[in-house]
Amino acid sequence: MAETRRTATLNFDNKSIELPILSPVAGPDVIDIRKLYAQGDVFTYDPGFTSTASCESTITFIDGDKGELLYRGYPIEDLAAKSHFLEVCYLLLYGELPTQAQMVDFESRVTNHTMVHEQMHYFFRGFRRDAHPMATMVGVVGAMSAFYHDSTDISDPWQREVAAIRMIAKLPTIAAMAFKYSIGQPFVYPRNNLDYASNFLHMCFAVPCEDYIVQPALAKAMDRIMMLHADHEQNASTSTVRLAGSSGANPFACIAAGIACLWGPAHGGANQACLEMLREIGTVDRIPEFIRRAKDKDDPFRLMGFGHRVYKNFDPRAKVMKESADEVLGLLGVHNNPLLQVAKELERIALEDPYFIEKKLYPNVDFYSGIILEAMGFPTSMFTPIFALSRTVGWISQWKEMIDDPAMKIGRPRQLYVGEARRAYRDVRHR
Ligand code: CMC
C-alpha cells in the first residue's frame, strides 16, 4: 500500500473536503478521491484517463520524462541485453528473477502446455482464409474458455495459475496457426526441444515437406521483440483486461478482450500501420509531403510509430528496437533496404521539426519493429498478433495481481451526462 502523510483540500460550494495524498515508490503523488462522491456529491471528469491512476500495481514502472521502463524494478535495457523472454515472463508473473531450478521448472511447465486441444484445429476451419490473423486470434483465444473448462474458476488460485501458464504457452501456437491458416499451409505442431522464440519461428515458417532450421540470431531478435513488448503498465489493452476481469469474467475471455483492444491503430495496430505508411511514402523525397500532412489540423493523417501518451522524451524500447533492426538487416544481408532508409530519414526530419519537438513526439516501439518482422518474412498482418502474444504475459500478470488485490471492485466509471433532460413520450402521430 502506498504511503499517506499529506492531504489535499478541495473547496467548493461551501464544502471543504480533505483528500489523502498517496506517495508511490516512484512517479508522481496521487490524490485519493475514492470518498469524493460520498462526501462531496461530485465526480471527476477525465476522458482518456490522462490524470487518473486506476489501480495500485507492483509490476511495471514508466517514467515518461526520463524515458525509463522498469519491469519489477529492472531496466528494460538490462533485460533486453542480458535476459530472455521466458525469464522475463517469470519475473512479471511472480515478482522476482528465478533461480536456476525455478527457471527449469517454469520452462518445463510452459513447454508442456504449448499444444492446443486437437479440436481447436477444426474450430480454426470456421474462419475465412482471408480473415485478418487478429480477428482469428480474438475468436480463438475467447473460445479457449470452451476448451479448457478446468481453468476458468477464478476463485481457485491453482486454476488461475494453470490458465496463466496455458496462455503464455499457447498464444504463440495460436498466432502461428492463424498465420498458417491465412496462407493455406498446414499447421505446424510445437517443438518442445526449441526455445520459446525459436519454436514460434518454427511453427510459422516450417513446412512438413522439408527441414527448417531456425537461425539463432533471428530467434534472439524475436525473443528481444517479445521482451520489449511484454508489459507496459496500465495501457489501453491492459486496462481492458483489468476492466473485463473486474466483473469476474474468466481469464481467457479477459485476454481476448485485451487482444481486441490492442488491434486498434492507435495501440498495437500501429506496427502494421507504420509499415504500410513507410511503403506508401516509398522514397525519401516524398517525406516532406507526409510531414506536412501530419502537421495539418484538417488532415486526419498521423505519422504512425510516432508519439506516446506517456513517453515525452523517448521510448526506451524504440532505442533497443532500432539496434535490433540494424543487426537483423545486416545478418540477412538486406543492405540499403528502402523502407529502412525512409524510416531513418523520416526519424531525422521529424526529430528536427519544431512541430514534433514542441509536441514531444518521438519514435515509439512500433517504428522499427515492423521493419525487423518484415525482414524475417512476416506479412504486415502478423505484426499485431506478435505484439499480442508478447503482451499476453503482461496482461495475465496484471489480471492475477488484480484478482489477488483485496481492494478489487468491479470497474464502473461514471459520466458527465449532456443529453436530453427528462421528457415525455410522444405518440408517433404527434412527432
Ligand atoms: N503525428 C502527428 N501528430 C501527432 C501524432 C502523430 N503520430 N501523435 C500526436 N500528435 C499530435 C496531436 O495531433 C495533438 O496535437 P494538438 O495538441 O495540436 O491537438 C498532440 O500531438 C497530442 O496528441 P494526442 O493525440 O492528444 O496524444 P495522446 O497521448 O492522446 O496519443 C498516441 C498518443 C500514441 C495515440 C498518438 O501519439 C498517436 O496516435 N500516435 C500514432 C499511433 C502510434 O504510433 N501508436 C503506437 C503507440 S506505442 C505502442 C502502443 O502503445 O501500443
Residues whose N, C-alpha, C, O or C-beta is under 5 A from the ligand:
A	BS01	CMC	P265 A266 H267 G268 A270 A294 R302 L303 M304 G305 F306 G307 H308 R309 K359 N364 V365 D366
